[in-house]
Amino acid sequence: MAENRKKIFEKIKEYHFEFKHVTVLFLILFIFQLIVSFINKAAIKNFLTTTQEWYQKESAEEIANLTATALELVIESISKTDKQDAEQRNKNHTII
């Protein structure tokens, strides 16, 4: 086991990493990170845009439904009061 570790360390020592190797590796990682960041930014922007459009559409539909329901209730209450007024007039005329 110890011999295997020594062999591994000796093989690693055979490769000489210079500063330019580390610099190139760092630049590659940095560029890759920039690319991933731009892709992520575009994806988030697209997601937020579609979500906002969906929310606006849903809100408009819900407000339309609530408005229609409120108007129906107002019309029903007006027609009920008209019927009640007519019935009340008929009762008053029959009493006299």
C-alpha positions in Angstrom: 0.0 0.0 0.0 2.8 2.4 0.9 4.6 1.4 -2.2 1.6 2.3 -4.4 1.4 5.7 -2.8 5.1 6.3 -3.4 4.7 5.3 -7.1 1.7 7.6 -7.4 3.7 10.5 -5.9 6.7 9.8 -8.1 4.5 9.8 -11.2 3.0 13.1 -10.2 6.4 14.6 -9.6 7.3 13.6 -13.2 4.9 16.2 -14.4 6.1 19.8 -13.9 3.3 22.3 -13.6 4.5 25.7 -14.4 2.8 29.0 -13.7 1.7 29.3 -17.3 -0.1 25.9 -17.0 -2.0 27.1 -13.9 -2.8 30.4 -15.6 -4.2 28.7 -18.7 -6.3 26.4 -16.5 -7.5 29.4 -14.6 -8.4 31.3 -17.8 -10.3 28.3 -19.2 -12.3 28.0 -15.9 -13.0 31.7 -15.9 -14.3 31.8 -19.5 -16.4 28.7 -18.8 -17.9 30.4 -15.8 -18.7 33.5 -17.8 -20.4 31.5 -20.5 -22.5 29.6 -17.8 -23.4 32.9 -16.2 -24.7 34.4 -19.5 -26.7 31.3 -20.2 -28.2 31.4 -16.7 -29.0 35.1 -17.0 -30.8 34.5 -20.4 -32.7 31.6 -19.0 -33.8 33.5 -15.9 -34.9 36.5 -18.0 -36.9 34.2 -20.3 -38.5 32.5 -17.3 -39.4 35.8 -15.6 -40.9 37.2 -18.8 -43.1 34.2 -19.4 -44.1 34.1 -15.8 -45.1 37.8 -15.8 -47.1 37.4 -19.0 -48.9 34.4 -17.5 -49.6 36.3 -14.3 -51.0 39.3 -16.2 -53.2 37.1 -18.3 -54.5 35.2 -15.2 -55.1 38.5 -13.3 -57.1 40.0 -16.2 -59.2 36.9 -16.5 -59.9 36.8 -12.8 -60.8 40.5 -12.7 -63.1 40.0 -15.7 -64.8 37.1 -13.9 -65.3 39.0 -10.7 -66.7 42.0 -12.6 -69.1 39.9 -14.6 -70.3 38.2 -11.3 -70.7 41.6 -9.6 -72.7 42.9 -12.6 -74.9 39.8 -12.6 -75.6 40.2 -8.9 -76.5 43.9 -9.4 -78.8 43.1 -12.3 -80.5 40.3 -10.3 -81.0 42.6 -7.3 -82.4 45.4 -9.5 -84.9 43.0 -11.1 -85.9 41.6 -7.7 -86.5 45.1 -6.3 -88.6 45.9 -9.4 -90.7 42.8 -8.9 -91.1 43.6 -5.2 -92.1 47.2 -6.0 -94.7 46.0 -8.6 -96.1 43.5 -6.1 -96.3 46.2 -3.4 -98.1 48.5 -5.8 -100.5 45.7 -6.7 -101.2 45.1 -3.0 -101.8 48.8 -2.4 -104.2 49.0 -5.3 -106.1 46.0 -4.2 -106.4 47.2 -0.7 -107.9 50.6 -1.8 
